[in-house]
Amino acid sequence: MSTYQSELMKRLTERGFLYQCTNEDGLDEVANAGGLVGYIGFDCTAPSLHVGSLVQIMMLRHLQKSGGRPIVLLGGGTTKIGDPTDKDKSRPILTPEAIQYNKDGIAKVFAKFLDFDGPNGAIMVDNADWLDKLGYIEFLRDMGVHFTVNRMVALESVKRRLEREQPMTFLEFNYTLLQSYDYLELNRRYGCRLQLGGSDQWGNIIGGADLTRRVEGNEVFGFTTPLITTASGGKMGKTAEGAMWLNADPAWGENFVKSPYDYWQFWRNTEDADVGKFLRLFTDMPIAEIKKLEALEGADINQAKARLANEATTLLHGAKAAEAAEQTAKTTFEQGGTAAGLPTFDVDSLDELTAIDAAVLTGLAASKGEARRHVKAGALKINDEKVTDPFRAVTKADLADNVVKVSVGKKKHALIRLG
C-alpha cells in the first residue's frame, strides 16, 4: 500500500507514470497541501500531437483531477531552436508562420482532456511571450552564469552527439538554457512548482529546477515518466502507416487524417501484454476494475481490448463516436458487412481502377508493389473476396450501397464510394 499522502502521487504511481522524481516526499507534501501548479511543454513541430504525447496529457489531467492546476506550455519560442533531445541531427528550422500554424493545430486537442474553467482551470501559454523579448547580452549575464559547460556537455542529448561525432550547433546547445528559463518564468508568473515530462527530458527539467532555486530561492520539482513502448518493443504512438495523430484537418494532408474508427481500432489492436498498462496510462478507469480486466485470459482478453478502445476513444472523440466505432468493428469483423464509419474515399469513376489501385487509393498499401505483395500473400480482398489477380478490375458490379469494401488481412478495411 502506498505511503503517499497526496491524491496526485497516489494516482501517478499506481498507474505507472513514475520513473524519476527530484524529491518524492517533498512533492507529495506540497501536492497534499493543495493548489499545486504544474506544467508540461509541447514544441510546435507539427500541426498535431500524436498518441505518444498522450502520456504527458494524461498526467496533466491527473494533476487537475487531484486538485492541482495544469499549465499547457506551447513552445512557440523554443520551436525556433528545436529540442536536440533524442535527435541524431538538427531539426529543420521552421518559419514563424509554420510555427503559428502548428501551434493553432496542437492547441485544439487539450480541451478534450482538460477543463479550462473553474478555480483550478488549466492555463495555456506560449513561451514566445517571454523568450522573444529576451535581450541576448542580458540573458547571458543573468542566466548564463548559473550554467557550466561541464554540466551541459554531460547531458545525454549532448553527450550522444559528441560520442557519435555528429554536429550539434550552438543554437541547439542553448536549448537547455531556454527550457530552464521557462520553468523560472512560470514559477514567477503562476507559482508553478512542478514540471512533468518524459524520461528524455530529465536533464532539461533538472536544469530548470536548479535555475529556479538559484535565482528565486524556491524549491520546485521534476517528475518524469518511463519510456512507453509496446510489449514487442515498438514506439508508442507509431503504426505501420505512421503516427497515430490526435487531431487532424484535411488541409494537413492524408497522413494526418485519422477517423474515430481508426483511433478505436488502434487501441483495439493493442498487444495482450500491454492491455493492463495501457488501461492505467490512457484511461480514467478505477484500478480495481482494470485489475479484473487484465486478469482475463485467452479470447476473453478481447473484452479488455474493446474496453480500452472505448475508453480511450471516448476521451478524444466522445462517447457517441466510440460507440459508433465499436459497432462498425462488430459489423465488419463479425458480420462481414461494409459498415458505415470505415475510412471512406470518394471517386468520380471506377474506370480503369484495379485491385492494386484500390489498395493504394485507400492507404492500405503504400505502393503498387506493396499491394502486389498483399495479393501474392492472399491478404488483399475486395468485398471480403480474396484477390488473386492484382489487375482485377473494380467495377460497378462490385458496388453495394454505392461503396466497395477493400481489405488487407483481417484488421485493415476501407471503403471506396462512387460519387
TIZA-752081 format. One record per residue (C-alpha): residue in three letters; z, y, x; residue number from 1. Coordinates in steps of 0.2 Angstrom, whole numbers. Layout:
<torkols>
 residu    pz    py    px num
    ALA     Z     Y     X NUM
...
</torkols>
This chain:
<torkols>
 residu    pz    py    px num
    MET     0     0     0   1
    SER    -5    17     6   2
    THR     9    28    14   3
    TYR    -1    44    10   4
    GLN     7    56    -2   5
    SER    -9    66    -7   6
    GLU   -21    61   -20   7
    LEU   -35    66    -8   8
    MET   -31    55     6   9
    LYS   -27    40    -6  10
    ARG   -44    42   -13  11
    LEU   -54    44     3  12
    THR   -45    30    12  13
    GLU   -45    17    -1  14
    ARG   -64    20    -4  15
    GLY   -68    18    14  16
    PHE   -73    36    19  17
    LEU   -61    37    33  18
    TYR   -67    35    51  19
    GLN   -59    49    61  20
    CYS   -46    62    57  21
    THR   -39    76    68  22
    ASN   -21    74    61  23
    GLU   -20    62    46  24
    ASP    -1    66    42  25
    GLY    -4    85    43  26
    LEU   -19    84    32  27
    ASP   -10    73    20  28
    GLU     4    86    19  29
    VAL    -7   101    16  30
    ALA   -18    92     3  31
    ASN    -2    86    -6  32
    ALA     4   105    -7  33
    GLY   -11   109   -17  34
    GLY   -25   122   -15  35
    LEU   -34   114     0  36
    VAL   -51   121     3  37
    GLY   -64   110    12  38
    TYR   -82   111    17  39
    ILE   -97   102    22  40
    GLY  -113   110    29  41
    PHE  -131   105    25  42
    ASP  -145   111    35  43
    CYS  -161   116    26  44
    THR  -174   104    35  45
    ALA  -182    98    19  46
    PRO  -183   103     1  47
    SER  -172    89    -5  48
    LEU  -157    79     1  49
    HIS  -159    60     1  50
    VAL  -146    46    -3  51
    GLY  -140    46    15  52
    SER  -132    63    10  53
    LEU  -123    56    -5  54
    VAL  -108    50     6  55
    GLN  -104    69    10  56
    ILE  -107    75    -8  57
    MET   -96    62   -15  58
    MET   -82    67    -3  59
    LEU   -83    85    -9  60
    ARG   -82    78   -27  61
    HIS   -66    68   -22  62
    LEU   -59    84   -15  63
    GLN   -62    93   -31  64
    LYS   -56    79   -42  65
    SER   -40    78   -32  66
    GLY   -36    97   -35  67
    GLY   -45   104   -19  68
    ARG   -59   117   -19  69
    PRO   -75   112   -11  70
    ILE   -87   123    -1  71
    VAL  -106   118     0  72
    LEU  -112   127    16  73
    LEU  -131   129    16  74
    GLY  -137   131    34  75
    GLY  -149   145    32  76
    GLY  -144   151    49  77
    THR  -141   135    59  78
    THR  -158   128    52  79
    LYS  -166   141    63  80
    ILE  -160   132    78  81
    GLY  -159   114    72  82
    ASP  -145   102    75  83
    PRO  -148    91    90  84
    THR  -135    78    85  85
    ASP  -143    61    84  86
    LYS  -160    68    89  87
    ASP  -170    62   104  88
    LYS  -181    78   103  89
    SER  -181    96    97  90
    ARG  -183    99    78  91
    PRO  -198   109    73  92
    ILE  -194   127    71  93
    LEU  -196   132    53  94
    THR  -201   149    47  95
    PRO  -189   159    36  96
    GLU  -200   156    21  97
    ALA  -199   137    23  98
    ILE  -180   138    26  99
    GLN  -178   148    10 100
    TYR  -189   136     0 101
    ASN  -180   121     7 102
    LYS  -163   129     3 103
    ASP  -168   133   -15 104
    GLY  -173   115   -17 105
    ILE  -157   107    -9 106
    ALA  -145   119   -19 107
    LYS  -151   111   -36 108
    VAL  -143    94   -33 109
    PHE  -125   100   -31 110
    ALA  -122   105   -50 111
    LYS  -124    86   -54 112
    PHE  -109    81   -44 113
    LEU   -98    97   -43 114
    ASP   -90   109   -55 115
    PHE   -94   127   -50 116
    ASP   -82   134   -64 117
    GLY   -63   135   -66 118
    PRO   -49   138   -54 119
    ASN   -55   126   -41 120
    GLY   -73   129   -44 121
    ALA   -85   124   -30 122
    ILE   -92   138   -19 123
    MET  -110   138   -12 124
    VAL  -113   149     3 125
    ASP  -126   152    16 126
    ASN  -121   153    34 127
    ALA  -135   165    37 128
    ASP  -124   178    28 129
    TRP  -114   180    44 130
    LEU  -124   172    58 131
    ASP  -139   183    55 132
    LYS  -128   198    58 133
    LEU  -120   192    74 134
    GLY  -124   203    90 135
    TYR  -128   192   104 136
    ILE  -118   200   118 137
    GLU  -103   202   106 138
    PHE  -104   184   101 139
    LEU  -105   178   119 140
    ARG   -90   189   123 141
    ASP   -79   185   109 142
    MET   -83   166   106 143
    GLY   -91   160   122 144
    VAL   -75   162   131 145
    HIS   -67   148   121 146
    PHE   -81   135   126 147
    THR   -83   127   143 148
    VAL   -99   120   149 149
    ASN   -90   105   155 150
    ARG   -84   100   137 151
    MET  -101   104   129 152
    VAL  -111    93   141 153
    ALA   -99    79   137 154
    LEU  -104    80   118 155
    GLU  -113    64   113 156
    SER  -128    73   107 157
    VAL  -130    82   124 158
    LYS  -125    68   135 159
    ARG  -138    56   127 160
    ARG  -152    68   130 161
    LEU  -147    71   148 162
    GLU  -145    52   152 163
    ARG  -162    49   145 164
    GLU  -169    64   154 165
    GLN  -175    71   138 166
    PRO  -176    90   137 167
    MET  -163   100   127 168
    THR  -167   118   125 169
    PHE  -154   132   127 170
    LEU  -157   136   109 171
    GLU  -151   118   104 172
    PHE  -136   119   116 173
    ASN  -130   134   106 174
    TYR  -129   124    90 175
    THR  -111   118    93 176
    LEU  -105   136    95 177
    LEU  -113   142    79 178
    GLN  -106   127    69 179
    SER   -89   130    76 180
    TYR   -91   149    71 181
    ASP   -95   143    53 182
    TYR   -78   135    52 183
    LEU   -69   150    59 184
    GLU   -78   161    47 185
    LEU   -75   150    32 186
    ASN   -56   150    37 187
    ARG   -56   169    37 188
    ARG   -65   171    21 189
    TYR   -59   157    10 190
    GLY   -44   150    19 191
    CYS   -54   134    22 192
    ARG   -44   121    32 193
    LEU   -54   105    31 194
    GLN   -72   101    37 195
    LEU   -79    84    32 196
    GLY   -94    76    39 197
    GLY  -102    60    46 198
    SER   -96    52    62 199
    ASP  -110    60    72 200
    GLN  -103    77    68 201
    TRP   -86    74    76 202
    GLY   -89    84    92 203
    ASN   -95    99    82 204
    ILE   -80    98    70 205
    ILE   -68    97    84 206
    GLY   -76   112    91 207
    GLY   -74   122    75 208
    ALA   -56   117    73 209
    ASP   -52   121    91 210
    LEU   -60   138    89 211
    THR   -51   142    73 212
    ARG   -34   138    82 213
    ARG   -38   148    97 214
    VAL   -44   164    88 215
    GLU   -34   164    72 216
    GLY   -19   153    77 217
    ASN   -22   142    62 218
    GLU   -22   123    61 219
    VAL   -37   116    52 220
    PHE   -43    98    50 221
    GLY   -58    87    53 222
    PHE   -62    71    44 223
    THR   -77    60    47 224
    THR   -85    45    38 225
    PRO   -91    30    47 226
    LEU  -110    27    49 227
    ILE  -115    20    32 228
    THR  -128     6    35 229
    THR  -133    -9    24 230
    ALA  -127   -27    27 231
    SER  -144   -30    36 232
    GLY  -142   -16    47 233
    GLY  -154    -3    39 234
    LYS  -150    15    37 235
    MET  -143    21    21 236
    GLY  -155    30    10 237
    LYS  -171    23    18 238
    THR  -183    11     9 239
    ALA  -199     3    14 240
    GLU  -208    18     6 241
    GLY  -197    31    14 242
    ALA  -182    41    10 243
    MET  -174    40    -7 244
    TRP  -173    58   -12 245
    LEU  -160    65   -24 246
    ASN  -171    78   -32 247
    ALA  -189    82   -32 248
    ASP  -203    94   -38 249
    PRO  -221    88   -39 250
    ALA  -226   103   -28 251
    TRP  -216    95   -14 252
    GLY  -229    80   -13 253
    GLU  -229    62   -19 254
    ASN  -217    56    -6 255
    PHE  -203    66   -14 256
    VAL  -206    61   -32 257
    LYS  -194    48   -37 258
    SER  -191    44   -55 259
    PRO  -174    39   -63 260
    TYR  -181    22   -64 261
    ASP  -185    22   -45 262
    TYR  -167    28   -42 263
    TRP  -159    15   -53 264
    GLN  -170     1   -45 265
    PHE  -165     7   -28 266
    TRP  -146     4   -32 267
    ARG  -150   -12   -42 268
    ASN  -159   -19   -26 269
    THR  -143   -17   -16 270
    GLU  -139   -32    -5 271
    ASP  -125   -44   -11 272
    ALA  -113   -40     3 273
    ASP  -115   -21     0 274
    VAL  -110   -20   -18 275
    GLY   -92   -18   -17 276
    LYS   -94    -5    -3 277
    PHE  -107     5   -12 278
    LEU   -97     5   -28 279
    ARG   -82    13   -19 280
    LEU   -93    26   -10 281
    PHE  -105    31   -23 282
    THR   -97    29   -40 283
    ASP   -81    36   -48 284
    MET   -76    18   -54 285
    PRO   -57    14   -53 286
    ILE   -54     2   -38 287
    ALA   -46   -11   -49 288
    GLU   -62   -13   -58 289
    ILE   -73   -13   -43 290
    LYS   -62   -27   -36 291
    LYS   -66   -38   -51 292
    LEU   -85   -34   -49 293
    GLU   -86   -38   -31 294
    ALA   -77   -54   -33 295
    LEU   -92   -61   -43 296
    GLU  -102   -74   -35 297
    GLY  -119   -82   -37 298
    ALA  -131   -75   -50 299
    ASP  -116   -66   -58 300
    ILE  -116   -53   -44 301
    ASN  -131   -46   -53 302
    GLN  -119   -39   -66 303
    ALA  -111   -29   -52 304
    LYS  -128   -23   -46 305
    ALA  -133   -17   -63 306
    ARG  -116    -8   -65 307
    LEU  -118     1   -48 308
    ALA  -136     6   -53 309
    ASN  -130    13   -70 310
    GLU  -115    22   -62 311
    ALA  -125    30   -48 312
    THR  -140    35   -59 313
    THR  -128    42   -72 314
    LEU  -121    54   -59 315
    LEU  -138    61   -54 316
    HIS  -149    59   -69 317
    GLY  -137    57   -84 318
    ALA  -131    43   -95 319
    LYS  -147    43  -105 320
    ALA  -159    41   -90 321
    ALA  -148    27   -83 322
    GLU  -149    18  -100 323
    ALA  -167    20  -101 324
    ALA  -170    14   -83 325
    GLU  -159    -2   -87 326
    GLN  -169    -5  -102 327
    THR  -186    -3   -93 328
    ALA  -180   -15   -80 329
    LYS  -175   -28   -93 330
    THR  -191   -27  -102 331
    THR  -201   -28   -86 332
    PHE  -192   -42   -77 333
    GLU  -185   -52   -92 334
    GLN  -199   -50  -105 335
    GLY  -214   -46   -93 336
    GLY  -219   -31  -103 337
    THR  -227   -15   -97 338
    ALA  -211    -4  -101 339
    ALA  -211    14  -103 340
    GLY  -201    23   -89 341
    LEU  -210    15   -74 342
    PRO  -219    26   -62 343
    THR  -235    31   -71 344
    PHE  -251    38   -63 345
    ASP  -264    46   -73 346
    VAL  -283    43   -70 347
    ASP  -298    50   -79 348
    SER  -308    35   -77 349
    LEU  -307    17   -72 350
    ASP  -324    16   -65 351
    GLU  -325     8   -48 352
    LEU  -306     5   -47 353
    THR  -302   -11   -39 354
    ALA  -286   -20   -37 355
    ILE  -283   -14   -20 356
    ASP  -287     4   -25 357
    ALA  -274     2   -39 358
    ALA  -261    -4   -27 359
    VAL  -264    11   -15 360
    LEU  -265    24   -30 361
    THR  -248    19   -37 362
    GLY  -240    19   -20 363
    LEU  -236     0   -20 364
    ALA  -246    -1    -4 365
    ALA  -248    12     9 366
    SER  -266     7    13 367
    LYS  -280    -4     8 368
    GLY  -276   -15    22 369
    GLU  -259   -17    16 370
    ALA  -265   -20    -1 371
    ARG  -276   -34     5 372
    ARG  -262   -42    14 373
    HIS  -252   -42    -3 374
    VAL  -267   -51   -11 375
    LYS  -268   -64     3 376
    ALA  -249   -67     1 377
    GLY  -251   -69   -18 378
    ALA  -240   -54   -21 379
    LEU  -252   -41   -30 380
    LYS  -253   -43   -49 381
    ILE  -262   -34   -62 382
    ASN  -253   -36   -79 383
    ASP  -242   -49   -72 384
    GLU  -258   -60   -67 385
    LYS  -260   -64   -48 386
    VAL  -274   -55   -40 387
    THR  -285   -67   -29 388
    ASP  -300   -56   -26 389
    PRO  -295   -39   -18 390
    PHE  -311   -31   -25 391
    ARG  -307   -37   -43 392
    ALA  -312   -23   -55 393
    VAL  -299   -14   -65 394
    THR  -307   -11   -82 395
    LYS  -304    -6  -100 396
    ALA  -301   -24  -104 397
    ASP  -285   -23   -94 398
    LEU  -278    -9  -104 399
    ALA  -263   -12  -116 400
    ASP  -257     4  -125 401
    ASN  -269    13  -113 402
    VAL  -260     8   -97 403
    VAL  -262    -6   -84 404
    LYS  -247   -13   -75 405
    VAL  -248   -15   -56 406
    SER  -235   -25   -47 407
    VAL  -231   -31   -29 408
    GLY  -219   -45   -29 409
    LYS  -205   -46   -42 410
    LYS  -197   -29   -40 411
    LYS  -211   -16   -37 412
    HIS  -220   -10   -53 413
    ALA  -230     5   -58 414
    LEU  -242     9   -72 415
    ILE  -260    17   -72 416
    ARG  -263    27   -88 417
    LEU  -281    31   -93 418
    GLY  -281    50   -98 419
</torkols>
